[in-house]
Amino acid sequence: MPTAARLSRAPAFWLVAGTLLLLMFAAAAPSPLYVVYQARWNFSSGMLTTVFAVYALFLLLALMTVGSLSDFLGRKPVLIGALLLEAASMALFAEARGVGWLLTARAVQGLATGAATGALAAALVDLQPASSPGFGALINGAASTLGLAVGAFGSGLLVQYGPSPRTLVFVLLLAAMVAAAAALVRIPETVARRPGALASLLPRARVPREVRKAFVAVLPALIAVWALGGLYLSLAPSLVAALLHVSNHLVGGLVISTMTAVGAVSSIALRARTPRFILALGCAALAVGALGTLAALGAHSVALFFTATAVAGLGFGGTFLGSLSSVVPLTAPGERAELFSTFYVVSYLAFSLPAVAAGFAAPHAGLLRTAVVYGVAVAALALVALALLLTSRRKPDGPAGVAAAASPDGAAAERVPS
């Protein structure tokens, strides 16, 4: 039986980008359904955010164990296995009959996404056009945020207006995961198999020595942006229903889509600016967006809430792109998956733990008061990150969109961090 022809680098790059978008679509798909699940099975907001956070915690487990496996086994086997595991999680969601099913589905989904995340990000850098050495980092950030936007909107649309609202989106995603796994068989392998795969499974979070200074510099902004993302993806539909008195599930999904879609567009629009500029703009927008969201909740204004959410989305996309573009170009190809895994370990800790704390605090302190404390903390952290960035010594810096991630022969390209 003839084998399928191998894809060239350009279509392989876009197939990997589409796969990342699909995984992020699936990650956001349950968010508009949390309110439905909560009403159907009568569980607390604390349990709601626990269901949300189980995904992130198991994703972290995968990142710290199999996150760098593709540096040793190759990108393709890791990605194909992860997508098939993701398909299994979609089947669990489609058959969910209680909270236990949701927890299991989210755990399996987290493992699958964590296994794929580092390999996808590294493959995008491996396959990026030689003439645009910063393009992989740009598309990684844009596809991640755009996938979240499309996932939240598409799921909200199907939940509100489609048949079988609790199952249809997951059946469609299951089919898409299987199709994507089959398509990835045709991409070129960019990493030679080498010894050390078993040793790489030992849990660890490591940043290569040459990028540690740049990595530490972006940490405050990275924590702030993902903490805000966690609040939106876990509790935004509840905030819309309880405080803005809007019960339409599509609106709850649109809130998440607004933030993440603006984040994706801003990543593309800002790609020619320096990482330092993007980080500064992102932190400022993040603070303004968080505080504006709180003002909208206090005023019960849907229009102001969406406006503030869009500003927060600018901060979300800008900060994520600036962080990636400051760190990725300094890393050798053989260490990229491990670096991306560590990068996402920090991101998903900030994404999940504050949201869980907010979920358990809300029944006691009230949803509005909890949101206020959360939003003020995010704004404060973003402003601290901005102050540190503006007072740090400025160094020569190239545009984020053209920052070299690797030279054509695979050696790390030289670049001065912001």
Secondary structure, 3 states (H helix, E strand, C coil): CCCCCCCCHHHHHHHHHHHHHHHHHHHHCCHHHHHHHHHHHCCCHHHHHHHHHHHHHHHHHHHHHCCCCHHHHCHHHHHHHHHHHHHHHHHHHHCCCCHHHHHHHHHHHHHHHHHHHHHHHHHHHHHCCCCCCCHHHHHHHHHHHHHHHHHHHHHHHHHHHCCCCCCHHHHHHHHHHHHHHHHHCCCCCCCCCCCCHHHHCCCCCCCCHHHHHHHHHHHHHHHHHHHHHHHHHHHHHHHHHHHCCCCCHHHHHHHHHHHHHHHHHHHHHCCCCCHHHHHHHHHHHHHHHHHHHHHHHHHCCHHHHHHHHHHHHHHHHHHHHHHHHHHHHHCCHHHHHHHHHHHHHHHHHHHHHHHHHHHHHHHHHCHHHHHHHHHHHHHHHHHHHHHHHHHCCCCCCCCHHHCCCCCCCCCCCCCCCC
